[in-house]
Amino acid sequence: MKLTIELDREDDGRWIAEVIELPGVMCYGGVREEAVSNAERLAIEVIADRIAHNELPSSALSVSLTIPDEQLARK
């Protein structure tokens, strides 16, 4: 399973990271790295829960999270 994290910065300076392929997996962080880390953790928890409930095959454990290059360039 390949997942994409989209980043955005809120008006108040906080970062929000959203895993596009998993609706509802969205996390805030005071800094970009914290938002990404929180989103990665939540994505893994959601995937594990879906596997436990037979909503995904166990092969979904092969996970890759990426941030598009244009998102990395923004600060």
C-alpha positions in Angstrom: 0.0 0.0 0.0 1.5 3.3 -1.0 0.2 6.4 0.8 0.6 10.1 0.2 0.8 12.8 2.8 -0.4 16.2 1.8 0.8 19.2 4.0 -0.7 22.6 4.5 0.1 25.4 6.9 -2.8 27.0 8.8 -3.1 30.7 9.3 -2.1 30.3 13.0 1.2 28.6 11.9 0.3 25.0 12.8 0.8 22.3 10.1 -1.8 19.8 9.0 -0.8 16.5 7.4 -3.5 14.5 5.6 -3.1 10.9 4.3 -5.0 11.3 1.0 -5.8 7.6 0.5 -7.2 7.2 4.0 -10.2 9.5 4.5 -10.2 11.1 7.9 -6.5 10.5 8.6 -5.5 14.1 9.3 -3.2 15.4 12.1 -1.9 18.7 13.3 1.6 19.6 14.5 3.3 22.7 15.8 6.0 22.0 13.2 5.9 20.2 9.9 7.8 17.1 11.1 5.4 16.7 14.1 2.4 16.8 11.8 3.9 14.2 9.5 4.9 11.9 12.3 1.4 12.1 13.8 -0.2 11.3 10.4 2.1 8.4 9.8 1.2 6.9 13.3 -2.5 7.4 12.7 -2.3 5.9 9.2 -0.6 2.7 10.6 -3.2 2.5 13.4 -6.1 2.8 10.9 -4.5 0.2 8.6 -3.9 -2.2 11.5 -7.5 -1.8 12.6 -8.8 -2.5 9.1 -6.7 -5.6 8.8 -8.0 -6.8 12.2 -11.6 -6.3 11.0 -10.8 -8.1 7.7 -11.4 -4.9 5.7 -7.9 -5.1 4.2 -5.6 -8.1 3.5 -2.6 -8.6 5.7 -0.4 -7.7 2.6 -1.5 -4.1 3.4 1.2 -4.1 6.1 3.7 -3.2 3.4 3.3 0.6 3.7 5.2 3.4 2.1 4.4 7.0 3.0 5.7 9.8 0.8 5.6 13.6 0.7 5.6 15.0 -2.8 8.7 17.0 -3.6 6.8 20.3 -4.0 5.4 19.8 -0.5 9.0 19.4 0.9 10.1 22.6 -0.7 7.6 24.7 1.3 8.5 25.9 4.7 
